[in-house]
Amino acid sequence: MTTQAKEINDIVQGIRDSSYELDTESRLARVGLKDEQDIASVLEKYAWLYNQATVQRARDAWEREVDPAEKNRLRRAYYFLLDGYVSSKTAEQEDRVVSFEMGATVEVDSETIPFHNVRALLAREPDFERRDRLRDATLDVVEQTNPDRAEIVGRRLDTLASEFGYSSYTRYNGEKKGVDYNLLLGRLEDFLSRTEETYVRLMSRWAEEKTGRVLGTLGSNHFAYISRVPEYDAYFTKERLADIYASTLRGMELDVRLQTNIHLDTEDRPKKNPEPVASPPTRPVRST
């Protein structure tokens, strides 16, 4: 094995190891098993990997490679490293935002509610005015993090432009994902023009049936409630979900008792984000 090949293999292994640690750190914070997120420390541990020189070596290797499969692997490695390097510039701020939201609460009608629980409550809340009060309380929390969010976006864009020559985020993502966004925009605009009348007619009727209000007067905070189908709740109670999961997989000839690398986290915790998440299957998988 050449020195260059060994170096690339070390980089790819570093990507695997760091990816698992980054996903684990994010998961532990998301499900309330940590009081604060600390992605910055993980990226600092892998500073040998997420730096401009390593990113450039990966780019050079990608551009030199002639084997299609290996070229695609190196291309993906390059963009992963570039994302990690850009993230390292803003990791402390992002940790601060995530950690703040983990501990944030809102006060609505003399009730203290964890910030992350509001979205789930909006889908179940039948009182129109209370849904508005929940939204307003949530916006107060979001506004406190907006300065950090704006700085994160600005610094990311500046790094991509000044160090790597990407004139816009659209161009960067278009190259990374292989998507022609101008073509996509044209297709979506065509799709919208052909479906908008039908959508507005049917959605207006549905919205008025569920809320008694006209579609154009509704805020986005009402649509989770409108689109909810509560008649199926009885089939998916909290107590039965794990059994339903197991029986569904049995119908696919998969026995969950034999899947020792998959762990369901069904415990309630005050800071646990109620939205489901699954960690990548490179190590034991955890689904919450």
C-alpha positions as CSV (number, residue, x, y, z in Angstrom):
1,M,0.0,0.0,0.0
2,T,1.3,3.4,-1.0
3,T,1.8,6.2,1.6
4,Q,-1.0,8.1,-0.1
5,A,-3.4,5.2,0.0
6,K,-2.7,4.6,3.7
7,E,-3.3,8.3,4.4
8,I,-6.6,8.2,2.6
9,N,-7.6,5.0,4.5
10,D,-6.7,6.7,7.8
11,I,-8.9,9.6,6.8
12,V,-11.8,7.4,5.9
13,Q,-11.4,5.5,9.2
14,G,-11.3,8.8,11.0
15,I,-14.6,9.8,9.3
16,R,-16.2,6.6,10.6
17,D,-15.0,7.0,14.1
18,S,-15.7,10.7,14.4
19,S,-19.1,10.3,12.8
20,Y,-20.1,7.8,15.4
21,E,-18.9,10.0,18.2
22,L,-20.7,13.1,16.8
23,D,-23.9,11.2,16.3
24,T,-23.6,9.8,19.9
25,E,-23.1,13.2,21.4
26,S,-26.0,14.6,19.5
27,R,-28.2,11.7,20.5
28,L,-27.4,11.9,24.2
29,A,-28.2,15.6,24.2
30,R,-31.4,15.1,22.1
31,V,-32.9,12.4,24.3
32,G,-32.1,14.2,27.6
33,L,-29.2,11.9,28.8
34,K,-26.9,15.0,28.9
35,D,-27.6,18.5,30.3
36,E,-25.6,20.1,27.5
37,Q,-24.5,19.3,24.0
38,D,-20.7,19.4,23.4
39,I,-20.1,18.7,19.7
40,A,-17.2,21.2,19.8
41,S,-15.1,18.9,22.0
42,V,-15.6,16.0,19.6
43,L,-14.5,18.1,16.6
44,E,-11.5,19.4,18.6
45,K,-10.5,15.8,19.3
46,Y,-10.5,15.2,15.6
47,A,-8.8,18.5,14.6
48,W,-6.2,16.4,12.7
49,L,-9.1,15.4,10.4
50,Y,-11.3,18.5,10.2
51,N,-8.9,21.1,9.0
52,Q,-8.2,22.8,5.7
53,A,-5.1,20.8,4.8
54,T,-6.9,17.4,5.2
55,V,-9.9,18.7,3.3
56,Q,-7.6,19.7,0.4
57,R,-5.8,16.3,0.5
58,A,-9.2,14.6,0.1
59,R,-10.1,16.9,-2.7
60,D,-6.8,16.2,-4.5
61,A,-7.2,12.4,-4.1
62,W,-10.8,12.6,-5.4
63,E,-9.7,14.6,-8.5
64,R,-6.8,12.3,-9.3
65,E,-8.7,9.0,-8.9
66,V,-9.8,7.3,-12.1
67,D,-11.7,4.2,-10.7
68,P,-15.4,5.3,-10.7
69,A,-16.3,3.5,-7.4
70,E,-13.3,4.8,-5.5
71,K,-13.7,8.3,-7.0
72,N,-17.3,8.4,-5.7
73,R,-16.1,7.3,-2.2
74,L,-13.4,10.0,-2.2
75,R,-15.9,12.6,-3.3
76,R,-18.2,11.7,-0.4
77,A,-15.3,11.8,2.0
78,Y,-14.3,15.3,0.8
79,Y,-17.7,16.8,1.3
80,F,-18.0,15.1,4.7
81,L,-14.7,16.6,5.8
82,L,-15.6,20.0,4.4
83,D,-18.9,19.9,6.3
84,G,-17.0,19.0,9.5
85,Y,-14.4,21.7,9.0
86,V,-17.1,24.3,8.4
87,S,-19.0,23.0,11.5
88,S,-15.9,23.3,13.6
89,K,-16.0,27.1,13.1
90,T,-19.4,27.4,14.6
91,A,-19.6,24.3,16.9
92,E,-19.5,26.2,20.2
93,Q,-22.4,28.5,19.1
94,E,-24.4,25.6,17.9
95,D,-23.8,23.8,21.1
96,R,-25.0,26.9,23.0
97,V,-28.2,27.1,21.0
98,V,-29.0,23.4,21.4
99,S,-28.2,23.4,25.1
100,F,-30.3,26.5,25.7
101,E,-33.3,24.9,23.9
102,M,-32.9,21.7,25.8
103,G,-33.4,23.5,29.1
104,A,-35.9,26.1,27.9
105,T,-39.5,26.2,29.0
106,V,-42.5,28.3,28.1
107,E,-45.3,29.5,30.3
108,V,-48.8,29.1,28.9
109,D,-52.0,29.5,31.0
110,S,-50.0,29.2,34.2
111,E,-48.5,25.9,32.9
112,T,-44.7,25.4,32.5
113,I,-44.0,23.4,29.4
114,P,-40.6,22.1,28.1
115,F,-39.8,24.0,24.9
116,H,-39.3,20.8,22.9
117,N,-42.8,19.5,23.9
118,V,-44.7,22.4,22.4
119,R,-44.7,21.0,18.8
120,A,-46.3,17.7,19.9
121,L,-48.8,19.7,22.0
122,L,-49.8,21.8,19.0
123,A,-50.8,18.7,17.1
124,R,-53.2,17.6,19.9
125,E,-54.5,20.9,21.3
126,P,-58.2,21.4,20.2
127,D,-58.4,25.0,21.5
128,F,-57.6,27.4,18.6
129,E,-56.6,30.3,20.9
130,R,-54.4,28.1,23.1
131,R,-52.6,26.9,19.9
132,D,-51.8,30.6,19.2
133,R,-50.6,31.1,22.8
134,L,-48.4,28.1,22.5
135,R,-46.9,29.5,19.3
136,D,-46.3,32.9,20.8
137,A,-44.6,31.5,23.8
138,T,-42.4,29.4,21.5
139,L,-41.4,32.4,19.4
140,D,-40.1,34.1,22.5
141,V,-37.6,31.3,23.0
142,V,-36.6,31.2,19.3
143,E,-36.0,34.9,19.3
144,Q,-33.4,34.6,22.0
145,T,-31.4,32.2,19.8
146,N,-31.8,34.1,16.6
147,P,-28.6,36.2,16.9
148,D,-26.5,33.1,17.4
149,R,-28.3,31.4,14.5
150,A,-27.7,34.4,12.2
151,E,-24.0,34.5,13.1
152,I,-23.7,30.7,12.5
153,V,-25.1,31.0,9.0
154,G,-23.0,34.1,8.3
155,R,-19.8,32.4,9.4
156,R,-20.5,29.2,7.5
157,L,-21.2,31.1,4.3
158,D,-18.0,33.2,4.8
159,T,-15.9,30.1,5.3
160,L,-17.3,28.4,2.2
161,A,-16.7,31.6,0.1
162,S,-13.4,32.8,1.4
163,E,-11.6,29.5,1.9
164,F,-13.2,27.2,-0.7
165,G,-14.5,29.6,-3.4
166,Y,-18.2,28.7,-3.1
167,S,-20.1,31.9,-4.1
168,S,-23.4,30.7,-2.6
169,Y,-24.8,28.0,-0.4
170,T,-27.0,26.9,-3.3
171,R,-23.9,26.3,-5.4
172,Y,-22.2,24.4,-2.6
173,N,-25.2,22.1,-2.0
174,G,-25.7,21.7,-5.7
175,E,-22.2,20.4,-6.1
176,K,-22.3,18.3,-3.0
177,K,-25.6,16.6,-3.7
178,G,-25.4,16.6,-7.5
179,V,-28.6,18.6,-7.8
180,D,-29.3,21.3,-10.4
181,Y,-31.4,23.7,-8.2
182,N,-32.3,25.9,-11.1
183,L,-33.8,22.9,-12.9
184,L,-35.5,21.7,-9.7
185,L,-37.0,25.2,-9.1
186,G,-38.4,25.2,-12.6
187,R,-39.9,21.7,-12.1
188,L,-41.4,22.7,-8.8
189,E,-42.9,25.9,-10.1
190,D,-44.5,23.9,-12.9
191,F,-45.9,21.4,-10.4
192,L,-47.2,24.3,-8.3
193,S,-49.0,25.9,-11.2
194,R,-50.7,22.7,-12.0
195,T,-51.8,21.7,-8.5
196,E,-52.3,25.0,-6.6
197,E,-56.0,25.4,-7.4
198,T,-56.8,21.9,-6.3
199,Y,-54.7,22.1,-3.2
200,V,-56.2,25.4,-2.1
201,R,-59.8,24.2,-2.7
202,L,-59.4,20.9,-0.8
203,M,-57.2,22.3,2.0
204,S,-59.6,25.3,2.5
205,R,-62.4,22.9,3.0
206,W,-60.4,20.7,5.4
207,A,-59.1,23.6,7.4
208,E,-62.5,25.2,7.8
209,E,-64.0,21.8,8.9
210,K,-61.3,21.4,11.5
211,T,-61.0,25.0,12.8
212,G,-63.9,27.0,11.6
213,R,-61.5,29.5,10.1
214,V,-60.6,30.4,6.5
215,L,-57.3,28.9,5.2
216,G,-55.6,32.3,4.5
217,T,-56.1,33.4,8.1
218,L,-54.3,30.5,9.7
219,G,-50.8,30.5,11.1
220,S,-48.5,27.5,10.5
221,N,-48.9,26.5,14.1
222,H,-52.4,25.1,13.3
223,F,-51.5,22.8,10.5
224,A,-50.2,19.9,12.7
225,Y,-53.6,19.9,14.3
226,I,-55.5,20.1,11.0
227,S,-53.5,17.2,9.4
228,R,-53.8,15.0,12.5
229,V,-56.0,11.9,12.3
230,P,-57.0,11.2,15.9
231,E,-59.3,8.3,14.9
232,Y,-56.2,6.1,14.7
233,D,-54.8,7.1,18.2
234,A,-56.5,4.1,19.8
235,Y,-54.3,1.7,17.6
236,F,-51.1,3.4,18.6
237,T,-51.2,4.1,22.3
238,K,-47.9,4.8,24.1
239,E,-48.2,1.5,26.0
240,R,-48.6,-0.6,22.8
241,L,-46.1,1.0,20.5
242,A,-43.2,-1.3,21.3
243,D,-45.4,-4.4,20.8
244,I,-46.7,-2.9,17.5
245,Y,-43.2,-2.4,16.3
246,A,-42.2,-6.0,17.1
247,S,-45.4,-7.4,15.5
248,T,-44.9,-5.3,12.4
249,L,-41.3,-6.6,12.0
250,R,-42.6,-10.2,12.6
251,G,-44.8,-9.7,9.6
252,M,-41.7,-8.9,7.6
253,E,-40.1,-12.1,9.0
254,L,-37.7,-10.1,11.2
255,D,-37.4,-11.1,14.9
256,V,-36.5,-8.1,17.1
257,R,-35.3,-10.5,19.8
258,L,-32.4,-11.4,17.4
259,Q,-31.5,-7.8,16.6
260,T,-29.2,-7.2,19.5
261,N,-27.7,-4.1,17.9
262,I,-31.0,-2.2,18.0
263,H,-32.1,-0.6,21.3
264,L,-35.4,1.2,21.8
265,D,-35.2,4.1,24.2
266,T,-38.8,4.4,25.5
267,E,-38.1,6.1,28.8
268,D,-39.6,9.5,29.5
269,R,-37.1,12.2,30.6
270,P,-37.8,16.0,31.2
271,K,-35.3,17.1,28.5
272,K,-36.0,14.4,26.0
273,N,-37.0,15.7,22.6
274,P,-40.3,13.9,21.7
275,E,-39.5,13.8,18.0
276,P,-38.2,10.3,16.9
277,V,-34.6,9.9,15.9
278,A,-32.5,6.9,14.9
279,S,-28.7,6.7,15.1
280,P,-26.7,5.3,12.1
281,P,-26.2,1.5,12.1
282,T,-22.4,1.6,12.2
283,R,-22.5,0.5,15.8
284,P,-25.5,-0.7,18.0
285,V,-28.5,1.3,16.8
286,R,-30.7,3.3,19.2
287,S,-34.1,4.5,18.3
288,T,-36.0,7.0,20.5
